Amino acid sequence: MVDWSRYSSCGPALTLTLSQWERGLTEVSLRYTPT
């Protein structure tokens, strides 16, 4: 049985972490992409 309360409580934090990762990868790719 899956403990959904655990996932629902850490859901927003996980989403925030993923958004930060996405932003960081975008900055790195823009910085190292030759223009």
C-alpha positions in Angstrom: 0.0 0.0 0.0 1.3 3.4 -1.0 1.5 6.1 1.7 0.0 9.0 -0.4 0.2 11.5 2.5 4.0 11.2 2.4 4.0 12.0 -1.3 1.5 14.8 -1.1 3.5 16.5 1.6 6.8 16.3 -0.4 5.1 17.0 -3.7 5.5 20.8 -3.7 9.1 20.6 -2.5 9.9 18.2 -5.3 8.3 20.4 -7.9 10.3 23.4 -6.6 13.5 21.4 -6.8 12.8 20.4 -10.4 12.0 23.9 -11.4 15.3 25.1 -9.8 17.2 22.3 -11.7 15.5 23.3 -15.0 16.5 27.0 -14.4 20.1 26.1 -13.6 20.4 23.8 -16.6 19.0 26.6 -18.8 21.5 29.1 -17.5 24.4 26.8 -18.0 23.4 25.9 -21.5 23.0 29.5 -22.4 26.3 30.4 -20.9 28.3 27.7 -22.7 26.5 27.9 -26.0 28.6 29.8 -28.5 26.7 32.8 -29.9 
